[in-house]
Amino acid sequence: MPPIKVAVNGYGVIGKRVVSAVQVQKDMELVGISDVVADWRVKMAASMKIPIYCSMPERAEEMRRGGIEVSGFLDGLLRQVDVVVDCAPTKIGIKNKATYEGANVRGSSRGRETRGGGDVFRGPMQLQRINGQKVHEGCEL
Ligand SMILES: NC(=O)c1ccc[n+]([C@@H]2O[C@H](COP(=O)([O-])OP(=O)(O)OC[C@H]3O[C@@H](n4cnc5c(N)ncnc54)[C@H](O)[C@@H]3O)[C@@H](O)[C@H]2O)c1
């Protein structure tokens, strides 16, 4: 079975941990991360050769000026993945829900969106089950 292709949107405290968890799963492949800044975490991801995308096109130039090679925009990343874990600040995740649905990508948010987000926006531990099937064992976040 091909690996589940994963994107992480928002590479902060939680996004970095989610990426680490995804990277140790044998049946998952991290396709890339997306963010809006070129801070130390994003620079670390770049140094690990993780493809970096920009979630807001108007921030891409600033990221490039900050030394990040921007591989493209969030929509392009979404076209390559099965699952996106939204680790952007609270309230941004819910705004992205329609984008994820439009891209036909299953989404999971680390924020509090589960309250109003409906089925596609469960917590990341739900990544253990996609379409009812268990996809990996344990995931320490
Ligand atoms: N830190 C915790 O202990 C904790 C615990 C539980 C839940 N959460 C939730 O997880 C989410 C992320 O929290 P965090 O602590 O990692 O925050 P953080 O501020 O460390 O990271 C957020 C990241 O998202 C990026 N970002 C900002 N705007 C963005 C956008 N429009 N699109 C994509 N990325 C964007 C920021 O640049 C940053 O890298 C929040 O919803 C928070 O409530 C955090």
The ligand as a Gaussian input file, in Angstrom:
#p B3LYP/6-31G(d) Opt

LIG

0 1
 N        1.351000      24.724000      22.254000
 C        0.547000      23.909000      22.917000
 O        0.856000      23.377000      23.998000
 C       -0.817000      23.561000      22.353000
 C       -1.569000      22.554000      22.966000
 C       -2.783000      22.183000      22.411000
 C       -3.264000      22.830000      21.284000
 N       -2.541000      23.819000      20.715000
 C       -3.090000      24.439000      19.523000
 O       -2.257000      24.102000      18.412000
 C       -2.250000      25.173000      17.472000
 C       -0.820000      25.616000      17.231000
 O       -0.263000      26.031000      18.465000
 P        1.285000      26.263000      18.633000
 O        1.539000      26.344000      20.071000
 O        2.067000      25.287000      17.796000
 O        1.438000      27.719000      18.000000
 P        2.765000      28.407000      17.457000
 O        2.504000      29.859000      17.498000
 O        3.969000      27.849000      18.105000
 O        2.806000      27.927000      15.929000
 C        1.910000      28.369000      14.954000
 C        2.632000      28.347000      13.632000
 O        1.684000      28.673000      12.618000
 C        2.251000      29.650000      11.776000
 N        1.167000      30.417000      11.171000
 C        0.630000      31.623000      11.539000
 N       -0.334000      31.976000      10.702000
 C       -0.441000      30.985000       9.784000
 C       -1.267000      30.757000       8.654000
 N       -2.205000      31.640000       8.279000
 N       -1.088000      29.626000       7.951000
 C       -0.151000      28.726000       8.295000
 N        0.670000      28.867000       9.353000
 C        0.513000      29.990000      10.087000
 C        3.158000      30.479000      12.672000
 O        4.138000      31.166000      11.904000
 C        3.751000      29.372000      13.533000
 O        4.890000      28.795000      12.937000
 C       -3.135000      26.273000      18.080000
 O       -4.413000      26.128000      17.539000
 C       -3.116000      25.949000      19.550000
 O       -4.276000      26.403000      20.188000
 C       -1.317000      24.177000      21.202000

